[in-house]
């Protein structure tokens, strides 16, 4: 988050391409984490952001399921941008929770985030991605999905299966929330 913030301060608008380059093209987990953070932040309330983030998660999850070593994103998606101010405010808002979470992460129940576990996580991410457009009409569901994606991304980064279990519970909750709101 600090690297993204430093990069953003030098620009008026920050494109997804710039953020992806700051995170690194070879790692799927930080990209899932980044999308989760964006959705967990107040940015998820901007119309269209959950749908665009859903496309990004779907592209990432499918490529992860296919076993690719690095991810590809279309240029039209990489050109999407937001103002520097909105991004900086969102990142600032997330600093305190990020510091708190960092203290609790460590490798645990690694079979949940190993090779087979990664495929399960990618499949769950794909399902969340497909549901994100509907989440635009259900209040706070995109934010809750962002929490699940953040936890899944962090679980993969830190090899923390306990966090993956938490994300599975949050995912079940968000789908229950959507089902309750839509039906």
Wavefront OBJ file of the C-alpha trace (Angstrom):
o trace
v 0.000 0.000 0.000
v 2.870 2.351 0.778
v 4.451 1.757 -2.632
v 1.151 2.421 -4.398
v 0.654 5.581 -2.350
v 4.139 6.891 -3.194
v 3.577 6.151 -6.875
v 0.161 7.838 -6.836
v 1.416 11.059 -5.248
v 3.342 11.898 -8.419
v 0.234 11.794 -10.648
v -3.168 13.477 -11.028
v -4.894 10.212 -11.935
v -3.805 6.677 -11.173
v -4.459 3.944 -13.727
v -4.895 0.273 -13.000
v -1.788 -0.332 -15.116
v 0.289 1.821 -12.766
v -1.042 -0.012 -9.729
v -0.448 -3.430 -11.322
v 3.126 -2.448 -12.167
v 3.618 -1.331 -8.557
v 2.317 -4.697 -7.289
v 4.172 -6.810 -9.836
v 2.931 -8.794 -12.847
v 3.999 -12.277 -11.702
v 2.016 -12.521 -8.515
v -1.686 -13.303 -8.509
v -2.120 -13.059 -4.742
v -1.148 -9.371 -4.443
v -3.542 -8.555 -7.293
v -6.411 -10.322 -5.504
v -5.373 -8.520 -2.341
v -5.326 -5.181 -4.138
v -8.787 -5.677 -5.624
v -10.061 -6.784 -2.236
v -8.655 -3.654 -0.619
v -10.255 -1.459 -3.278
v -13.617 -3.126 -2.731
v -13.268 -3.084 1.056
v -12.539 0.645 0.948
v -15.080 3.429 0.353
v -14.233 3.159 -3.364
v -16.673 0.226 -3.593
v -19.513 2.738 -3.284
v -18.619 4.365 -6.600
v -20.980 3.021 -9.284
v -19.187 0.693 -11.667
v -16.179 0.010 -9.427
v -17.482 -3.365 -8.156
v -18.213 -4.505 -11.723
v -14.788 -3.444 -13.010
v -13.105 -5.088 -10.031
v -15.208 -8.205 -10.725
v -13.792 -8.354 -14.245
v -10.290 -8.015 -12.864
v -10.854 -10.785 -10.299
v -12.427 -13.052 -12.907
v -9.513 -12.570 -15.300
v -7.056 -13.231 -12.500
v -8.903 -16.259 -11.091
v -9.337 -17.918 -14.487
v -5.656 -17.464 -15.295
v -4.736 -18.864 -11.885
v -7.004 -21.867 -12.511
v -5.293 -22.392 -15.862
v -1.919 -22.534 -14.123
v -0.394 -19.484 -15.822
v 2.856 -18.166 -14.360
v 1.908 -14.500 -14.829
v -1.303 -12.680 -15.586
v -2.536 -10.766 -18.580
v -5.044 -7.908 -18.521
v -6.628 -6.133 -21.489
v -5.443 -2.605 -22.278
v -8.925 -1.077 -21.870
v -8.974 -2.302 -18.279
v -5.401 -1.223 -17.570
v -6.247 2.309 -18.797
v -9.065 2.730 -16.242
v -8.102 5.281 -13.627
v -9.271 7.171 -10.575
v -8.164 10.467 -9.143
v -5.072 10.533 -6.986
v -7.058 12.058 -4.126
v -9.612 9.250 -3.989
v -6.915 6.596 -4.056
v -4.792 8.323 -1.396
v -7.843 8.739 0.892
v -8.768 5.069 0.456
v -5.206 3.926 1.165
v -4.987 6.208 4.211
v -8.281 4.804 5.497
v -6.876 1.269 5.165
v -3.523 1.861 6.930
v -4.715 1.246 10.472
v -6.565 -2.021 9.676
v -3.572 -3.184 7.604
v -1.175 -2.667 10.509
v -3.515 -4.575 12.814
v -3.858 -7.489 10.376
v -0.105 -7.721 9.749
v 0.458 -8.629 13.397
v -1.742 -11.718 13.100
v -0.528 -13.242 9.823
v 1.759 -16.274 9.769
v 1.962 -19.622 7.966
v -0.773 -21.927 9.350
v -2.844 -24.765 7.881
v -0.773 -24.427 4.746
v -2.614 -27.217 2.919
v -5.497 -24.740 2.504
v -3.241 -22.352 0.570
v -1.012 -24.909 -1.125
v -1.395 -26.076 -4.708
v -4.863 -27.654 -4.366
v -6.003 -24.960 -1.961
v -4.989 -22.275 -4.443
v -7.313 -23.800 -7.044
v -10.174 -23.790 -4.533
v -9.437 -20.166 -3.672
v -9.299 -19.231 -7.367
v -12.676 -20.907 -7.936
v -14.200 -19.024 -4.996
v -12.745 -15.779 -6.341
v -14.303 -16.494 -9.747
v -17.726 -17.013 -8.141
v -17.350 -13.762 -6.188
v -16.304 -11.976 -9.391
v -19.390 -13.203 -11.232
v -21.594 -11.939 -8.401
v -19.994 -8.485 -8.077
v -22.230 -6.756 -10.673
v -25.303 -7.818 -8.651
v -23.596 -6.554 -5.512
v -23.824 -3.021 -6.845
v -27.504 -2.992 -5.908
v -27.212 -4.714 -2.520
v -25.828 -2.248 0.027
v -22.479 -3.196 1.580
v -22.288 -6.541 -0.200
v -19.408 -5.383 -2.440
v -17.584 -4.154 0.652
v -18.085 -7.534 2.320
v -16.914 -9.302 -0.847
v -13.880 -7.008 -0.721
v -13.200 -8.258 2.793
v -13.345 -11.857 1.538
v -11.065 -11.110 -1.432
v -8.648 -9.243 0.824
v -8.534 -12.193 3.199
v -8.054 -14.657 0.316
v -5.244 -12.558 -1.159
v -3.578 -12.192 2.239
v -3.991 -15.905 2.917
v -2.135 -16.696 -0.307
v 0.574 -14.103 0.342
v 1.188 -15.189 3.956
v 0.391 -18.914 3.454
v -2.180 -18.546 6.225
v -4.859 -21.231 5.987
v -6.661 -19.891 9.063
v -7.212 -16.648 7.198
v -8.428 -18.658 4.193
v -11.005 -20.318 6.467
v -12.115 -16.874 7.649
v -12.478 -15.805 4.017
v -14.609 -18.867 3.253
v -16.961 -17.879 6.098
v -17.118 -14.248 4.908
v -17.852 -15.469 1.363
v -20.729 -17.622 2.619
v -22.018 -14.609 4.582
v -21.910 -12.282 1.572
v -23.796 -14.776 -0.592
v -26.355 -15.156 2.200
v -26.643 -11.356 2.306
v -27.209 -11.178 -1.440
v -29.718 -14.031 -1.433
v -31.641 -12.392 1.402
v -31.704 -9.022 -0.353
v -32.619 -10.274 -3.812
v -35.122 -12.969 -2.882
l 1 2 3 4 5 6 7 8 9 10 11 12 13 14 15 16 17 18 19 20 21 22 23 24 25 26 27 28 29 30 31 32 33 34 35 36 37 38 39 40 41 42 43 44 45 46 47 48 49 50 51 52 53 54 55 56 57 58 59 60 61 62 63 64 65 66 67 68 69 70 71 72 73 74 75 76 77 78 79 80 81 82 83 84 85 86 87 88 89 90 91 92 93 94 95 96 97 98 99 100 101 102 103 104 105 106 107 108 109 110 111 112 113 114 115 116 117 118 119 120 121 122 123 124 125 126 127 128 129 130 131 132 133 134 135 136 137 138 139 140 141 142 143 144 145 146 147 148 149 150 151 152 153 154 155 156 157 158 159 160 161 162 163 164 165 166 167 168 169 170 171 172 173 174 175 176 177 178 179 180 181 182 183
